[in-house]
């Protein structure tokens, strides 16, 4: 099944380009022609945000990474459910004046069907213009937008190296086992600015650029829409030179590429990504079996397997056309920062949350896996969209430190709507990462170590735009649909 956002004039999943302060108007008509039986959970909130019924054909829009209100007609992913029988639904999104310039994206977020719709191709890039204002080193560079998507593998070949999902690059399928590559054309030794979105539902990538098989350095300018060093609204001209860039599902990277000289064979590829232990002693404490182990692929291979594979070949020619857009040469000044940098703010409290899993029926063959994200001290429960109570309550103006542990034997990707966070520790060790993220990988537990893998995140709830209730979840959408999601209410500061 293929899903797609289509404009009236036939453009598929257009890249939306906006400026801070713009009003974005989108008119969404659900034309899905799917069976209508309701999924296990049903909302009882009919009204202007759709029928409230969670069916396979319900859909909505989430503006991933934008700091906009979690309310109807803006960025509500919890109660807005649009059916094919519903009239056109209007989204009216005001891009904040202080939204950091960079790469964001839009995709459907109906709980229970998110994975199917994103696997089917329903996603698109959203660019907040002005990144050359935050880093003037990239002013005037040709810009290339690359969207990676995943889809189910159709090959029935029995092969332990078969990927869990096939990948595509800007809708060019690069499928197992032939891996016929997409083609990127550049002038010899040309410098470009690449903006890469991993719009996969479930698949991790670890990007590298190879010249005659040798990895090249990539100049990272921004991650998850936030320029490196962006803290107080002043241009920093920071560049992180990396030989590879790991992106979880929903992750974005914007980086400088120095193209290959003439006659050099060049390839954009992903390295292998290990998402669970392959060997090791038995677990010292009970641990749930990953979904891939509970339901092995009858054609051979692991549903979570992310082997190394090429994505695109880079062909150089002096007559190669330039990408369709070029960053401005004379960047304007950024507006001044409204709030102090997050790194300078002392958190008002600390919390611990953890990922875990269990089989619905451990004695049954191919039992489905239930996925949880739980605050320490509470009983694990799968997300229930009918529950009126949020899992966590904070107040607008708060800054908190959250430790996210992974107590399962497969990797998870933590994401929170409406805000960004800063990574302050990894596995209990302080880190210096002068940038913000909205999605972060949490490494799998090996099943026997006394300490669970973890990250500590400084969570920012200061923006008044985000007052309301919204989700946090694993952005491996198979896991989110399987229950690995919770909700947080940001209450107005006056409610203290």
Steps between C-alpha positions, in 0.01 A plus 500: 500500500635843405404819681586847378427867554400641161436862404219603266751541218651154549813570706578212736598578860629850421781657697331781693715813535404761760656794682479577872176686560322354194145366519489156337157394370448137397172349387503123563245272333516133599457295182604166648288213375561244774287265709307684769499273810611688809835419656502373862490851644225752423491863602167631624567862406316571174511861394682745278826300515352207312287205602727394785482140378836325470452291186753373249402779262524785754785744450635837613813715476789550743754779442806330641735734687295820478432683827130557438190447716374141545141597417240429234588640153866546604701204634265275694597136436284350776138586420506621140389202290377574147291239320443465123140605562607823671511834314829672422687565823693826530834533677597855596855505634683817601875440475649655815713809442778334701474154339861397425564483125552149372351172377175370651233272355134407492340155523181327618469408867181293554583259781474142376550591134804731512744231386288385206445853369862612537629171355267568209679827422284764671761752606667816380772748590426839655774763492503809719710738293798696630761241599766709325422767763609258775808382312634740240755250373229335289361818339479462122535120494278291271245315716383141459207349697512121542214303659566139597195275545458131578255235385445129551734266314320306227780252425440145628869408483624315811798710605616603848639821346161604366403843642198536722371776272595624155599866461425762239666836428262775384256224397768316297485145642835343591371150563652172612666297356610698192532844669461692173620842611355845476722746310622836629663727240765755602772703338851368577619605850185709548407601855130460587274521804303180553192477720419135577180382668466142622124472449510126565234346718738249659845509338824647635763630259865589555600712201843513347641640176756278325757606239649188341380312807660738752280699744504880467436764764161670505462846654197481729323836531174395673326201656123460544445848360727680749831652380805386695577748777164674456414633846455876512400591146852602397683343204767258620640356176544163674579195287543144631710300256390137518584189298146366548163630625266269691130582468221320684154494343382866483857635537630774271848618411609802295860495385757627253613256231820545300420313182734252330759608244449382145572131453441405866233239576278645772215344695262609774441198723383393842714296733356207691300596809478245782158531665526202737752253644606212279688298761542495875404307812142459613334801659566538869146633553183432301503685170242508226572348162511759219217495247742377233581193711135439586402498133797388288505587133395184312710607203815527704654806662412719797217754490733746678811420297683809367795373294745721311366602160552766235239770441622718213785532257643846438568573135722800420477706184602856418156541342304369801204719585502686830250396767178704472577723799800696628540646847499881507840670475414798720333353808289721720552525874326254729248634752634519857440204730194522724624268777838413654682203342372167631847396616509792742169413673487289814229230481216522751475120533627169366307198374589153375307331220572162349419294190390139555316224316316177568322233303125517523496121552847354565367146450346565160690468174546832320342691786494877433733720699366781720725805522519738796655830598460551875596756763696337783270401786194445280363177355578443131195538278448526129378835372122533531359781282173489695673588828424863598794536741850592378791287617711803599404855597743793491451876494586746229834653594644177642828341399544135603766232465366166377706181505373258234604138559465208262410181687429301184730312265427714197579861423240775543485863384359749751301792354287770657262729312490880527850556642869415475746378761873497565696181566701549821607141576538172313517179705562709810796691350470878439516601132563831329246530219437870424177444312141394556321187380142376478576131442778300666608138480514297822723195455364150563573312824718195444293289739755455777677825591412640843456850355238578236597724208374854555509862396430804719312777323437861603135555409381850412140592590550878507329597175138613557413366154509141628242527778269200462523120482720315252685168467849368552580159351741271323530617140537147373136516398446125532576550870290818534200328342566206735455718810835672558356849546402725790354848536618813677292802596675835509275700730490881493743659743208662684382154610795453734 
